[in-house]
Amino acid sequence: MPELPEVEVTRRGIEPELAGQRFLGATVRFPSLRLPIPPDLAQRLAGRRLERIVRRGKYLLFDCEAAGGGGWLLLHLGMSGSLRLVAAETPPEKHDHVDLRFAGRSLRFRDPRRFGVLLWLDGPEWAAHPLLVDLGIEPLTAEFDGAKLQALFARRQSPVKLVLMDAHVLVGVGNIYAAESLFRAGISPFRPAASLSRAECERLAVAVQDTLRAAIAAGGSSLRDFVHSDGSSGYFQIDCAVYGRAGQVCRRCSGQVGQVRQAGRATFYCQNCQI
């Protein structure tokens, strides 16, 4: 599933290309993904100028200006969705469900599993939408630091890796990024979140931000069907320190990378230096 880095890479890829342009409309080839697509989406978009694209967690929000009032196009890539800029005349393939049309080209939404979301939000505000209102803190902001993380962990006895992956606590830290962040911080994924000291939370907050920024700089992770807006794959996953490296020697010590399952997900960690 595309996580925060993949979504941010997508946003950075398409915003410079499309900001300031006007929508001609939309072509909807499949009426429903995880939720129904508004049947009047083409009419709502036609003539509006795309002002900017912002990210909230793993959602992209397209700020759409109009003389009679603005609105937002809310998009989630789902399990395997992607956005590609294509020439207007490019024939659609099997899973190309929606084209957002601009002069001479389209932003094409491909979603093989149809678990994505494409909705229209009226008005200037989006934060109170039911899909967004309960999302946790953004890790790549000045608000996120060790003190905030310790406050979020307070009284949470679940394993710290699972709490890191809880979008109601912290958005965008998926399985790979949680494992890599905990390794960077030298913290066991099995520790109760509330047991972490202030110093450990400081290390972990920095590790989360460093891991996400490294992933964004590298282009996201190559997970199944994820591709960038230009069709290329991400490649952060090939440089993981522990994820996918079970049985190998730890890069930091002489220990061995172990693998277990937590809440149905694979957890990778150094059995020696993550305490």
Secondary structure, DSSP 8 states (H G I E B T S, - for coil): ---HHHHHHHHHHHHHHHTT-B--EEEESSSBSSSB--TTHHHHHTT-EEEEEEEETTEEEEEEE-TT--EEEEEE-TTT-EEEEEETT----TTEEEEEEETTEEEEEE-TT---EEEEEESS--TTSTTTTT--B-TTSTT-SHHHHHHHHTT--SBHHHHHT-TTTBSS--HHHHHHHHHHHT--TTSBGGG--HHHHHHHHHHHHHHHHHHHHHT----TT---TTS----GGGG-SSTT-TTSB-SSSS-BEEEEEETTEEEEEETTT--
